[in-house]
Amino acid sequence: MSSRLLRRLSVALALLASTGYAALASAHALTVVTEELPPYNMTLDGKLTGMGTEVVQAVLAEVGEQAHIQSMPWARAYDIALNSENVLIYSIARTPQREALFKWVGVIAPTRWFLFSLPGTHFDLKNLDDARQYQIATVKEDVGEQYLVDKGFVIGQNLQSSNKYEHNYEKLKAGRVDLWISNELNAHYLVRQGSDNPDETAVPQLSLDDLGGADGLCMAFSRNTPDELVERFRKALVRVKADGRYDAIAAKWLP
C-alpha cells in the first residue's frame, strides 16, 4: 500500500473515530434543570447561585462533567425530567409518590415544610383540616401542591397555584390568599427580601411533618439515564460531603 493511500486511510479513520466520539458524547449529553427557589437556587446579577446550585456544581466538578444549568418554572423542569433522558433535576423533594419516577442521587440541602402566613397574623390551626376554609398559595406541581392535592385540597377552590414562589408572597401581601405552603428557608427569604425590615420572617402556622422529603431537598436523574452515570454522581456527592466542601457551602447559605 502506498504511503499516500496510508495517509488517506489514517485521516478517514481519524474522522470516523471523532464522529463516533461526538455522537457518543451527544447521546449522553447531560441536561441540568432547576427553578428559582431562593436561597437554594436563584439568579442574582445574571448568575445562577444558591446552596443547592453550589452543591450541584461541586458534584459536577468532582465527576468531571460539564453542563449548563437551566432555570425555569418548576412545572416545566419537572416535566422535562419526567420525560427526557440524561436529565439531572434539583432541588427536588423525595416523596413516596415520586420515588419510582426518578433515579435519586442524594440530599443536597435541608428543608422543613409549613403552612405560613405574613408577619403579624395568626391562624388557630390545630391540624390540616382546619386549613381547608382558607385560601392557600401553592406552586404548580411542586411537592407542597402535590401534598395538599393528595390530602383533598382542590386547585381553584382552596388552592391558588402559581408558577413562581415570589408570586405567592405577592398574593399574601395583596390579601388574595391567607396562607402559603413553603419550606422554611424559602419563606423566610421571601419575606426578608420583600420587607423594609430584614428581621421580619414568615410566621409558621402549621408544621407539615408528614410531608415527604423532610430529610432534605435532593438531586435526581430522569429514569432514562444510565445507572453507571447515576452511581458516579452518588459517589461524587458522598466525597463532596466527606471532605468538607458541603459544610463550607452550607455555612454560606444557612442561618
C-alpha positions as CSV (number, residue, x, y, z in Angstrom):
1,M,0.0,0.0,0.0
2,S,1.4,3.4,-1.0
3,S,2.3,6.0,1.7
4,R,-0.3,8.4,0.2
5,L,-3.1,5.8,0.5
6,L,-2.0,5.0,4.1
7,R,-2.2,8.7,4.9
8,R,-5.7,8.9,3.4
9,L,-6.8,5.8,5.3
10,S,-5.4,7.3,8.6
11,V,-7.3,10.5,8.0
12,A,-10.5,8.7,7.2
13,L,-10.2,6.5,10.4
14,A,-9.5,9.6,12.5
15,L,-12.6,11.4,11.1
16,L,-14.7,8.3,11.7
17,A,-13.4,8.0,15.3
18,S,-14.0,11.6,16.0
19,T,-17.5,11.4,14.6
20,G,-18.2,8.4,16.7
21,Y,-17.0,10.0,19.8
22,A,-19.0,13.1,19.1
23,A,-22.1,11.0,18.5
24,L,-21.5,9.1,21.8
25,A,-21.0,12.4,23.7
26,S,-24.2,13.8,22.2
27,A,-26.1,10.7,23.1
28,H,-25.1,11.1,26.7
29,A,-25.2,14.9,26.9
30,L,-26.3,15.9,30.3
31,T,-29.1,18.4,30.8
32,V,-29.4,20.0,34.2
33,V,-32.7,21.8,35.2
34,T,-33.8,23.7,38.3
35,E,-36.1,26.5,39.3
36,E,-36.0,29.9,41.1
37,L,-36.2,28.7,44.7
38,P,-34.1,31.1,46.9
39,P,-31.9,30.5,48.7
40,Y,-31.5,27.0,47.3
41,N,-31.4,28.0,43.6
42,M,-31.7,31.6,42.4
43,T,-30.4,34.0,39.8
44,L,-28.5,37.0,41.1
45,D,-27.0,39.5,38.8
46,G,-27.5,37.2,35.9
47,K,-25.7,34.3,37.6
48,L,-27.4,31.1,38.9
49,T,-26.4,30.5,42.5
50,G,-27.7,29.3,45.9
51,M,-26.9,26.4,48.2
52,G,-28.3,23.7,46.0
53,T,-26.7,25.1,42.9
54,E,-23.3,25.3,44.6
55,V,-23.5,21.7,45.8
56,V,-24.5,20.5,42.3
57,Q,-21.7,22.5,40.7
58,A,-19.3,20.9,43.2
59,V,-20.6,17.4,42.3
60,L,-20.3,18.1,38.6
61,A,-16.7,19.2,39.1
62,E,-15.9,16.1,41.1
63,V,-17.4,13.9,38.4
64,G,-15.7,15.8,35.7
65,E,-18.9,16.6,33.8
66,Q,-19.6,20.0,32.2
67,A,-23.2,21.0,31.9
68,H,-25.2,24.3,31.5
69,I,-27.7,24.6,34.3
70,Q,-31.1,25.9,33.1
71,S,-33.5,27.7,35.5
72,M,-37.2,27.6,34.6
73,P,-40.7,27.3,36.1
74,W,-40.8,24.2,38.2
75,A,-43.7,22.5,36.3
76,R,-41.6,22.7,33.1
77,A,-38.4,21.4,34.8
78,Y,-40.3,18.6,36.3
79,D,-41.9,17.6,33.0
80,I,-38.5,17.6,31.3
81,A,-37.1,15.4,34.0
82,L,-40.0,13.0,33.8
83,N,-40.0,12.6,30.0
84,S,-36.4,13.1,28.8
85,E,-33.2,11.1,29.1
86,N,-30.0,12.1,30.9
87,V,-31.6,14.9,32.8
88,L,-30.5,16.0,36.3
89,I,-33.0,18.0,38.3
90,Y,-32.6,19.8,41.7
91,S,-33.6,20.8,44.3
92,I,-36.3,18.2,44.5
93,A,-38.1,16.7,47.4
94,R,-38.1,12.9,47.6
95,T,-41.6,11.6,48.3
96,P,-43.3,8.2,48.0
97,Q,-45.3,9.4,45.0
98,R,-42.0,10.4,43.2
99,E,-39.8,7.5,44.4
100,A,-40.2,5.4,41.2
101,L,-40.2,8.4,38.8
102,F,-36.6,9.3,39.2
103,K,-33.2,7.9,40.0
104,W,-32.1,9.5,43.2
105,V,-28.6,10.8,43.9
106,G,-28.9,12.2,47.4
107,V,-29.8,15.1,49.7
108,I,-28.1,18.5,48.9
109,A,-29.9,20.8,51.3
110,P,-32.0,20.7,54.5
111,T,-35.7,21.6,54.4
112,R,-38.8,21.8,56.7
113,W,-42.3,22.4,55.5
114,F,-45.0,24.6,57.0
115,L,-48.2,26.5,56.2
116,F,-47.0,30.1,56.6
117,S,-48.7,33.5,56.9
118,L,-47.4,37.0,56.9
119,P,-45.8,38.6,59.9
120,G,-48.4,39.9,62.4
121,T,-51.1,37.3,61.5
122,H,-52.3,34.3,63.4
123,F,-54.4,31.3,62.5
124,D,-55.6,28.8,65.1
125,L,-54.7,25.7,63.1
126,K,-54.7,22.5,65.1
127,N,-54.5,20.2,62.1
128,L,-54.6,20.3,58.3
129,D,-58.4,20.1,58.2
130,D,-58.6,23.5,60.0
131,A,-56.8,25.0,56.9
132,R,-59.4,23.9,54.4
133,Q,-61.5,27.0,55.0
134,Y,-58.7,29.3,53.9
135,Q,-57.1,30.2,50.5
136,I,-53.7,28.7,50.3
137,A,-51.0,29.7,47.7
138,T,-49.1,26.9,46.0
139,V,-46.6,26.4,43.2
140,K,-47.7,24.4,40.2
141,E,-46.5,20.7,40.5
142,D,-44.2,21.4,43.4
143,V,-44.2,19.0,46.4
144,G,-46.3,21.3,48.6
145,E,-49.1,21.4,46.0
146,Q,-48.9,17.7,45.3
147,Y,-49.1,17.1,49.1
148,L,-52.2,19.2,49.6
149,V,-54.0,17.8,46.5
150,D,-53.3,14.3,47.8
151,K,-54.9,15.4,51.1
152,G,-58.1,16.5,49.2
153,F,-57.5,20.2,48.7
154,V,-58.6,21.5,45.3
155,I,-56.8,23.8,42.9
156,G,-59.1,26.7,42.1
157,Q,-61.1,26.3,45.3
158,N,-58.9,26.4,48.4
159,L,-55.6,26.2,46.5
160,Q,-54.3,29.1,44.3
161,S,-51.5,27.8,42.1
162,S,-48.6,30.0,40.7
163,N,-45.6,29.4,38.6
164,K,-43.2,31.1,40.9
165,Y,-42.7,31.2,44.7
166,E,-42.4,35.0,44.8
167,H,-45.9,35.2,43.3
168,N,-47.3,33.5,46.4
169,Y,-45.7,36.1,48.6
170,E,-47.2,38.9,46.4
171,K,-50.7,37.2,46.7
172,L,-50.3,37.2,50.5
173,K,-49.4,40.9,50.7
174,A,-52.4,41.7,48.4
175,G,-54.8,39.7,50.5
176,R,-55.7,37.3,47.7
177,V,-54.7,34.3,49.9
178,D,-54.5,33.6,53.6
179,L,-51.7,31.1,53.8
180,W,-49.0,29.6,51.7
181,I,-47.2,26.3,51.8
182,S,-43.5,26.5,51.6
183,N,-40.2,25.2,53.0
184,E,-38.8,27.3,55.8
185,L,-35.8,28.8,54.2
186,N,-37.6,30.0,51.1
187,A,-40.5,31.5,53.1
188,H,-38.2,33.5,55.4
189,Y,-36.0,34.6,52.4
190,L,-39.0,36.0,50.5
191,V,-40.3,37.9,53.5
192,R,-37.0,39.4,54.3
193,Q,-36.4,40.4,50.6
194,G,-39.9,41.9,50.4
195,S,-39.8,43.8,53.6
196,D,-38.2,47.0,54.7
197,N,-37.4,45.2,58.0
198,P,-34.8,42.5,57.5
199,D,-35.7,41.0,60.9
200,E,-39.2,40.1,59.7
201,T,-39.8,36.5,59.0
202,A,-42.7,34.3,57.8
203,V,-45.0,33.0,60.5
204,P,-45.3,29.2,60.6
205,Q,-49.0,28.4,61.3
206,L,-48.8,24.6,61.0
207,S,-45.9,22.2,60.7
208,L,-46.2,19.6,58.0
209,D,-44.1,16.9,59.5
210,D,-45.6,14.2,57.3
211,L,-44.7,16.0,54.1
212,G,-42.3,13.8,52.2
213,G,-38.8,15.0,51.7
214,A,-38.3,16.1,55.3
215,D,-34.7,14.8,55.2
216,G,-33.9,17.5,52.7
217,L,-34.0,18.5,49.1
218,C,-32.3,16.2,46.6
219,M,-30.7,15.9,43.2
220,A,-32.1,13.2,41.0
221,F,-31.9,11.9,37.4
222,S,-34.6,11.1,34.9
223,R,-35.4,7.4,34.7
224,N,-33.9,7.2,31.2
225,T,-30.4,7.8,32.5
226,P,-27.7,5.1,32.6
227,D,-27.2,3.6,36.1
228,E,-23.5,4.0,35.7
229,L,-23.8,7.8,35.4
230,V,-26.2,8.0,38.4
231,E,-23.8,5.9,40.5
232,R,-20.9,8.2,39.6
233,F,-22.8,11.2,40.9
234,R,-23.9,9.4,44.0
235,K,-20.3,8.6,44.9
236,A,-19.2,12.1,44.0
237,L,-21.8,13.6,46.3
238,V,-20.5,11.4,49.1
239,R,-17.0,12.7,48.6
240,V,-18.1,16.3,48.5
241,K,-19.8,15.8,51.8
242,A,-16.9,13.8,53.3
243,D,-14.1,16.3,52.5
244,G,-15.7,19.4,53.9
245,R,-16.9,21.1,50.7
246,Y,-20.5,20.6,51.5
247,D,-20.2,22.0,55.0
248,A,-18.4,25.1,53.6
249,I,-21.2,25.7,51.1
250,A,-23.9,25.2,53.8
251,A,-22.2,27.7,56.1
252,K,-22.6,30.4,53.4
253,W,-26.3,29.9,53.0
254,L,-27.9,28.5,56.2
255,P,-28.8,30.9,59.0
